C-alpha cells in the first residue's frame, strides 16, 4: 500500500508550547493519525496523491496518510496542528487587546464564539464543523460583533485555520469603545 507522511505547523510551538483543548481544557498530546483514503472518494479531493517525484507520478489505489495531530485524552477531540495553533494565536491576541483596553480604563469583555452549520452559537466547535467564527465585545450594556475568517491551507491535508488580523480586531474594538463613550 502507498504511504505518505507529512506534518504542518511550527514544530517548536508544537513541541515546547502547552496546548489545551478548547472543548474541555485538558492538556493535549501529539498523536500519530492514520487514514486510508481511496483516490476516487469524496475525501480524496483534499489530499495529495502525487508521489513527489519530478516526473509527476501518481499513486495508484488506496493510500495511507500519516500525520501528527493534537489529541485530547478526556473528550477524544483531534485537532490539526495548524488549526490549534491559529486558535491559540487568536485567543492570545484577544487577551492582549482586552489587557490593553483595561490599562486605558475601558472595561471590555471579549468572547470567541463559533457558529455551527445549523446556526447555533457555542463556545467551541471544531472548525471543520463550524460555519463561522466571531468575536463578541461587551462595553457596559452595549454589544458588538466582529467576524474572523476561517480558511483552509492549500496543502495536502488542507487543515482549517483562522486568519488573525490584529489591526482589524483592534480597530473594531476601539470603534465600539469610542461609540460606547458617547
N, C-alpha and C positions, 0 to 999 in steps of 0.2 A: 504494500500500500504506500502511496505517496505521502510524504510528511513535510510539513513546513513549520518552522519555528520563527517567532518574532516577538518583539516587545516594544511598546510605546511608553512614553512618559520619561521624565528625568530620573535616571537611576539613583542619583544622590538623594533627591527628595523622597523617592520611594523607600530607599534603604534607611536613611537617617531621620526621617520625619516620623512623628507619631500621628497615625491616622485613625480616626474614629468613625464608626458607622453613623450615617445621618439619620437612620431609622431608630436605632436603639442606644447609640452611644458607646457600644463595646469597641475595644481596640481591634483593628483589622490586622490580618496576617496575609502575606503574599501566598498565593496558591497557584499551582500549575493547572491551567484549564485545558481540557482536551475536547475537541469537537470533530466529528466525522461528517463531512459535507459532500453530497453528490453534486457534480457540476451543473446538473440540469434542474436543481431545486430552486425554490424562490430565494432561499438564504444565500445562494451562490453569487448573486449579483453584488453582495457586499464584501466578497473575499477575492483574493488574487490567486488564480490558478496557474500563473506562469512559473516556470521552473527557475527563472532567474538567470538563464544563460543569455549570451549575446545574440544567439540566432533566433530568439523569440519562441523557444519551445514551450509547449503546454503540457500540463499533467493530464493524463487520461484516467478516467474513472474516479472513484471516490478518493478524497484526500483527507488526511488527518491534520488538523491545525492545532498547534501547541502555542500557548502564550500564558503569561502570568497575569493574574487578576488579584484584587483585594477580596478577601473573604471574611465575612463576619461569622464567628462561631456561634453566636447567640441566635440570630434571625436568619442565617444561611443566605444573606444578601451577597451578591457578587457584583463588583464594580470594576470597570476598566481603570487602569492607572490614570489615563488622560482625563477621564470623567471625574474621578475622585479628586485629583489634584486641581482641576479647574473649579470644582465646587468649594474646595478648601480656600483657594485664592479669592473667590468671591466673598466667602464668609470673612476672611481676614480684611478685605477691603471695606466691607460693611462695618466691621468693628472699628477700623481706623477712622472712618467717616463719622461714626457715632461719637467716638472719643474726641475727635477734632471739634465737633459742634458743641459737645458738653464743655470743652475748655472755653469756648466763646460765650458760654452761658445760655445756650439754646438747648432746651430739653427735647430730645428727639428719640423715638423708638423705631428701629429698623427691623423688619421681619422678612425673611425669604419664604415665599410660598410657591408651591408647584400646582399647576392645573393639570388634572388628568384628562384623558380623552373624552370622558363623559361630562366634563365641565366642572367637576367638583374641585375645591381647593383643599390642599393638605400641606402639612409641614414638610413632608418628604414623599417623593415618588421617583422611582428610577427614571432617568432621563429618556430612556427608550420608550417608556410608557407615558411620559409627560407631553402634553401638547404645548405647554408654555411655562416659563418661569418668570416671576416678577417680584419686585421688592416693594413692600408697603412701608410708608413712613407715616408716623403719627406725631403731630405737633399740637399739644394741648388737646383740643376737641376735633381738630381738622385732620383729615387723612388724604394721602395722595399715593399714586402708584407709578412705578417705572418698570417697563418690560426689559428683560435680559434675554438676548438672543441665544437660542440653543442651536448648535451647528454640529456637523459631522466632519471629521478629518477625511481627506482624500488619500487614504492609505488602505492597507489590506483589510483590516477589520472594520475600519471606519467607525471608531467609537464616538459617542456623543460627548460634547463638551460645551460649557457656557463661555461666551465671549465676555470677558471682564473689561469694561471701558470705565475706568475710574473717573475720568473727567465728566463723562455723561452722567454717571451716578451722582457725583458731587454737585454738578450744576442743577440737576433735578431736585436734589435735596435742598440745596441753597435757595432755589427759586421757591420751593414750597415753604421754607423757613421765612423768606422775605415776605411772602404773601400772608403768612401767619402773623407777622409783626404789625400788619396794617390794622 
